[in-house]
Amino acid sequence: MNMTSIGSMLPEHLKNSKVGEQLEATAVLERFMKKAQEIWGKAIEQDMRPMYLKNKTLTIAVGNSVLAQEMKLHEEKILDFLNDSVDEAIVERLRYLL
């Protein structure tokens, strides 16, 4: 009988579960903050916060409309960064909450 290790089964199981979706969403939020800090610096943490990922849309709370406009200008670069290490796009759209 062929035995399969739990370690080899776990990634596939997580991928198809709610836990896997939550882990993926958390990773996206962290990657977004990394890119935002790279573009605008550490001080940006006071003016924006990624909130949640739902239906391939990342919702971001933004402190002012000027920052939201600037983020819109960098949106393609941010989306490329968020999706560069995956086969299928995780984030297709950014949504800004003022």
Backbone as a chain_set.jsonl record, in Angstrom:
{"seq": "MNMTSIGSMLPEHLKNSKVGEQLEATAVLERFMKKAQEIWGKAIEQDMRPMYLKNKTLTIAVGNSVLAQEMKLHEEKILDFLNDSVDEAIVERLRYLL", "coords": {"N": [[0.842, -1.175, 0.0], [0.517, 2.218, -0.812], [1.774, 4.968, 0.898], [0.971, 8.263, 1.849], [2.458, 11.251, 2.842], [1.473, 13.442, 5.497], [2.379, 16.041, 5.36], [2.694, 16.455, 2.599], [0.092, 16.437, 1.77], [-1.148, 18.52, 3.069], [-0.708, 21.27, 1.99], [-2.395, 21.258, -0.34], [-4.883, 20.683, 0.786], [-5.224, 22.936, 2.464], [-5.315, 24.912, 0.528], [-7.809, 24.516, -0.605], [-9.584, 25.163, 1.396], [-11.385, 27.233, 3.816], [-9.606, 28.226, 5.659], [-7.259, 28.279, 4.189], [-7.935, 30.269, 2.323], [-8.106, 32.461, 4.035], [-5.483, 32.609, 4.982], [-4.176, 33.196, 2.596], [-5.336, 35.7, 2.02], [-4.378, 37.204, 4.189], [-1.659, 37.149, 3.636], [-1.664, 38.656, 1.294], [-2.443, 41.189, 2.282], [-0.224, 41.788, 3.87], [1.785, 41.813, 1.904], [0.879, 43.962, 0.389], [1.235, 46.121, 2.206], [3.996, 46.06, 2.392], [4.764, 46.833, -0.209], [3.552, 49.363, -0.32], [4.99, 50.723, 1.668], [7.447, 50.657, 0.45], [7.019, 52.355, -1.725], [5.961, 54.798, -0.588], [7.155, 55.092, 1.911], [7.732, 54.423, 5.474], [6.09, 56.065, 7.04], [3.614, 56.067, 5.912], [1.919, 54.249, 7.077], [0.29, 55.476, 8.941], [-1.618, 56.766, 7.444], [-2.977, 54.998, 5.818], [-4.527, 51.767, 5.508], [-4.65, 48.392, 4.705], [-7.655, 46.612, 4.445], [-9.375, 44.287, 3.86], [-9.664, 41.355, 1.75], [-11.771, 40.475, -0.788], [-13.583, 38.706, -3.158], [-11.552, 39.018, -5.084], [-10.932, 41.675, -4.806], [-9.135, 44.126, -3.238], [-9.629, 45.951, -0.413], [-8.917, 49.128, 0.805], [-8.386, 51.295, 3.453], [-8.125, 54.734, 3.386], [-6.617, 57.757, 4.38], [-6.952, 60.293, 3.173], [-8.119, 62.055, 0.222], [-6.151, 62.809, -1.595], [-4.047, 61.015, -1.227], [-5.406, 58.688, -1.973], [-5.777, 59.238, -4.699], [-3.111, 59.281, -5.545], [-2.408, 56.657, -5.003], [-4.012, 55.413, -6.847], [-2.696, 56.102, -9.181], [-0.465, 54.475, -8.971], [-1.561, 51.99, -9.096], [-1.461, 49.846, -11.015], [1.198, 48.972, -10.806], [1.19, 48.122, -8.139], [-0.731, 46.051, -8.206], [0.548, 44.276, -9.981], [2.772, 43.602, -8.405], [1.496, 42.306, -6.224], [0.471, 40.062, -7.45], [2.582, 38.736, -8.636], [3.844, 36.332, -7.862], [2.172, 34.195, -8.225], [0.104, 31.822, -10.021], [-2.496, 32.389, -10.902], [-4.315, 35.427, -10.879], [-4.636, 36.95, -7.754], [-5.496, 39.346, -6.756], [-7.465, 41.594, -8.415], [-8.396, 44.122, -8.436], [-8.265, 47.3, -6.795], [-9.804, 48.88, -4.089], [-10.794, 51.901, -2.655], [-11.396, 53.315, 0.49], [-12.515, 56.225, 1.946]], "CA": [[0.0, 0.0, 0.0], [1.252, 3.468, -0.93], [1.478, 5.913, 1.979], [1.206, 9.66, 1.524], [2.738, 12.004, 4.067], [0.549, 14.536, 5.807], [3.003, 17.268, 4.859], [2.452, 16.636, 1.168], [-1.343, 16.629, 1.562], [-1.597, 19.736, 3.736], [-0.855, 22.455, 1.135], [-3.569, 21.135, -1.204], [-6.064, 20.786, 1.65], [-5.349, 24.331, 2.869], [-5.684, 25.69, -0.647], [-9.233, 24.334, -0.878], [-10.377, 25.391, 2.606], [-11.542, 28.626, 4.26], [-8.354, 28.6, 6.317], [-6.344, 28.609, 3.107], [-8.342, 31.57, 1.795], [-7.745, 33.475, 5.02], [-4.024, 32.729, 4.961], [-3.837, 33.883, 1.355], [-5.738, 37.093, 2.178], [-3.44, 37.816, 5.121], [-0.404, 37.333, 2.902], [-1.873, 39.778, 0.366], [-2.421, 42.424, 3.072], [1.169, 42.03, 4.244], [2.523, 42.192, 0.693], [0.457, 45.31, 0.03], [1.905, 47.081, 3.085], [5.412, 46.073, 2.011], [4.884, 47.641, -1.428], [3.194, 50.743, 0.028], [6.136, 51.296, 2.378], [8.514, 50.826, -0.542], [6.682, 53.509, -2.564], [5.716, 56.029, 0.173], [7.89, 55.13, 3.166], [7.079, 53.861, 6.668], [5.11, 57.0, 7.593], [2.324, 55.831, 5.265], [1.099, 53.4, 7.938], [-0.673, 56.315, 9.649], [-2.614, 57.295, 6.514], [-3.708, 53.956, 5.092], [-4.482, 50.416, 6.067], [-5.415, 47.405, 3.934], [-8.705, 46.111, 5.328], [-9.744, 42.899, 3.571], [-9.682, 40.882, 0.372], [-13.017, 39.765, -1.068], [-13.884, 38.636, -4.59], [-10.378, 39.518, -5.797], [-10.846, 43.118, -4.617], [-8.482, 44.508, -1.99], [-10.178, 47.202, 0.097], [-7.9, 49.859, 1.554], [-8.833, 52.525, 4.101], [-7.173, 55.793, 3.067], [-6.894, 58.928, 5.202], [-7.343, 61.491, 2.419], [-8.355, 61.828, -1.204], [-4.898, 62.994, -2.33], [-3.359, 59.727, -1.164], [-6.177, 57.75, -2.799], [-5.443, 59.536, -6.094], [-1.737, 58.845, -5.79], [-2.437, 55.195, -5.04], [-4.627, 55.049, -8.134], [-1.64, 56.233, -10.188], [0.455, 53.346, -8.797], [-2.367, 50.779, -8.963], [-0.97, 48.748, -11.863], [2.446, 48.495, -10.198], [0.819, 47.411, -6.911], [-1.385, 44.796, -8.603], [1.595, 43.39, -10.517], [3.556, 43.115, -7.266], [0.687, 41.381, -5.432], [0.17, 38.849, -8.218], [3.748, 38.248, -9.376], [4.342, 35.006, -7.481], [1.079, 33.222, -8.309], [-0.301, 31.483, -11.379], [-3.755, 33.079, -11.188], [-4.377, 36.692, -10.139], [-5.33, 36.945, -6.475], [-6.115, 40.661, -6.646], [-7.71, 42.188, -9.73], [-8.881, 45.488, -8.283], [-8.095, 47.958, -5.511], [-10.953, 49.728, -3.73], [-10.34, 52.852, -1.653], [-12.394, 53.877, 1.406], [-12.044, 57.478, 2.57]], "C": [[0.894, 1.249, 0.0], [0.827, 4.436, 0.168], [1.823, 7.323, 1.509], [1.423, 10.425, 2.82], [1.726, 13.135, 4.251], [1.086, 15.849, 5.255], [2.766, 17.502, 3.385], [0.979, 16.88, 0.87], [-1.819, 17.988, 2.077], [-1.705, 20.949, 2.814], [-2.097, 22.399, 0.24], [-4.851, 21.272, -0.393], [-6.287, 22.24, 2.076], [-5.814, 25.21, 1.717], [-7.186, 25.643, -0.892], [-10.122, 24.611, 0.332], [-10.496, 26.884, 2.904], [-10.266, 29.115, 4.938], [-7.332, 29.014, 5.267], [-6.655, 29.966, 2.505], [-7.929, 32.691, 2.742], [-6.238, 33.688, 5.078], [-3.56, 33.5, 3.727], [-4.17, 35.372, 1.471], [-4.78, 37.836, 3.106], [-2.102, 38.088, 4.435], [-0.511, 38.509, 1.931], [-1.808, 41.107, 1.117], [-0.992, 42.788, 3.472], [2.001, 42.468, 3.047], [2.155, 43.614, 0.25], [1.192, 46.343, 0.888], [3.392, 47.174, 2.758], [5.617, 46.979, 0.792], [4.569, 49.108, -1.135], [4.35, 51.431, 0.745], [7.302, 51.537, 1.432], [8.269, 52.093, -1.373], [6.657, 54.802, -1.756], [6.471, 56.126, 1.489], [7.062, 54.637, 4.346], [5.988, 54.766, 7.228], [3.705, 56.773, 7.024], [1.384, 55.006, 6.129], [0.035, 54.19, 8.694], [-1.831, 56.737, 8.751], [-3.383, 56.246, 5.733], [-3.555, 52.619, 5.766], [-5.267, 49.487, 5.146], [-6.409, 46.725, 4.876], [-9.007, 44.629, 5.092], [-9.708, 42.638, 2.071], [-10.954, 40.072, 0.176], [-13.29, 39.847, -2.564], [-12.8, 39.292, -5.446], [-10.255, 41.032, -5.776], [-10.232, 43.397, -3.247], [-9.012, 45.879, -1.588], [-9.171, 47.836, 1.041], [-8.528, 51.117, 2.149], [-7.73, 53.569, 3.904], [-7.594, 57.055, 3.81], [-7.326, 60.172, 4.454], [-7.428, 61.195, 0.927], [-7.089, 61.992, -2.046], [-4.117, 61.681, -2.362], [-4.088, 58.683, -2.009], [-5.874, 57.966, -4.278], [-4.043, 59.052, -6.443], [-1.658, 57.324, -5.863], [-3.02, 54.71, -6.362], [-3.583, 55.127, -9.254], [-0.667, 55.048, -10.149], [-0.272, 51.997, -8.804], [-1.835, 49.606, -9.787], [0.305, 48.13, -11.284], [2.139, 47.661, -8.94], [0.188, 46.069, -7.246], [-0.376, 43.802, -9.156], [2.419, 42.782, -9.387], [2.785, 42.062, -6.467], [0.478, 40.043, -6.129], [1.389, 38.203, -8.858], [4.204, 36.837, -9.025], [3.271, 33.921, -7.548], [0.711, 32.981, -9.766], [-1.543, 32.259, -11.805], [-3.829, 34.332, -10.315], [-5.212, 36.544, -8.87], [-6.111, 38.244, -6.321], [-6.255, 41.241, -8.05], [-8.053, 43.674, -9.639], [-8.553, 45.998, -6.885], [-9.293, 48.883, -5.296], [-10.508, 50.612, -2.578], [-11.525, 53.367, -0.834], [-11.809, 55.111, 2.057], [-12.67, 57.641, 3.93]], "O": [[1.891, 1.316, 0.719], [-0.365, 4.69, 0.341], [2.842, 7.54, 0.853], [0.667, 10.269, 3.779], [1.205, 13.696, 3.287], [0.327, 16.671, 4.742], [2.646, 18.651, 2.96], [0.643, 17.46, -0.162], [-2.793, 18.539, 1.565], [-2.735, 21.622, 2.852], [-2.782, 23.41, 0.085], [-5.803, 21.911, -0.842], [-7.419, 22.723, 2.05], [-6.605, 26.134, 1.904], [-7.772, 26.63, -1.338], [-11.315, 24.313, 0.287], [-9.789, 27.699, 2.312], [-9.892, 30.28, 4.806], [-6.618, 30.0, 5.448], [-5.742, 30.735, 2.207], [-7.461, 33.742, 2.305], [-5.772, 34.82, 5.209], [-2.668, 34.345, 3.806], [-3.372, 36.216, 1.063], [-4.414, 38.978, 2.832], [-1.494, 39.139, 4.639], [0.442, 39.27, 1.766], [-1.184, 42.054, 0.639], [-0.601, 43.954, 3.419], [2.823, 43.378, 3.154], [3.011, 44.371, -0.207], [1.712, 47.327, 0.363], [3.98, 48.252, 2.84], [6.538, 47.795, 0.769], [5.247, 50.0, -1.647], [4.656, 52.59, 0.464], [8.053, 52.499, 1.589], [9.212, 52.82, -1.686], [7.253, 55.797, -2.167], [6.424, 57.175, 2.132], [5.849, 54.456, 4.237], [5.042, 54.268, 7.838], [2.72, 57.238, 7.597], [0.169, 55.056, 5.934], [-1.007, 53.641, 9.051], [-2.917, 57.037, 9.249], [-4.352, 56.578, 5.049], [-2.594, 52.366, 6.493], [-6.427, 49.76, 4.837], [-6.043, 46.311, 5.976], [-8.907, 43.816, 6.01], [-9.719, 43.555, 1.25], [-11.19, 39.096, 0.888], [-13.233, 40.923, -3.16], [-13.089, 40.018, -6.398], [-9.567, 41.616, -6.612], [-10.753, 42.954, -2.223], [-8.865, 46.851, -2.329], [-8.643, 47.19, 1.946], [-9.134, 51.912, 1.431], [-6.563, 53.325, 4.21], [-8.779, 57.386, 3.866], [-7.999, 61.029, 5.026], [-6.877, 60.207, 0.442], [-6.971, 61.374, -3.103], [-3.591, 61.288, -3.404], [-3.447, 57.88, -2.688], [-5.73, 57.003, -5.031], [-3.821, 58.481, -7.511], [-0.929, 56.771, -6.687], [-2.568, 53.711, -6.921], [-3.593, 54.305, -10.171], [-0.112, 54.665, -11.179], [0.347, 50.966, -8.541], [-1.771, 48.483, -9.287], [0.464, 46.909, -11.277], [2.759, 46.622, -8.713], [0.531, 45.054, -6.639], [-0.435, 42.614, -8.837], [2.727, 41.59, -9.408], [3.352, 41.042, -6.077], [0.327, 39.012, -5.474], [1.244, 37.205, -9.565], [4.893, 36.205, -9.825], [3.45, 32.841, -6.985], [0.968, 33.816, -10.633], [-1.627, 32.731, -12.938], [-3.447, 34.299, -9.145], [-6.348, 36.071, -8.911], [-7.238, 38.251, -5.825], [-5.272, 41.361, -8.781], [-8.005, 44.394, -10.636], [-8.56, 45.24, -5.915], [-9.731, 49.576, -6.214], [-9.905, 50.124, -1.622], [-12.532, 53.802, -1.392], [-10.733, 55.056, 2.651], [-12.405, 58.626, 4.618]]}, "num_chains": 1, "name": "protein.A"}
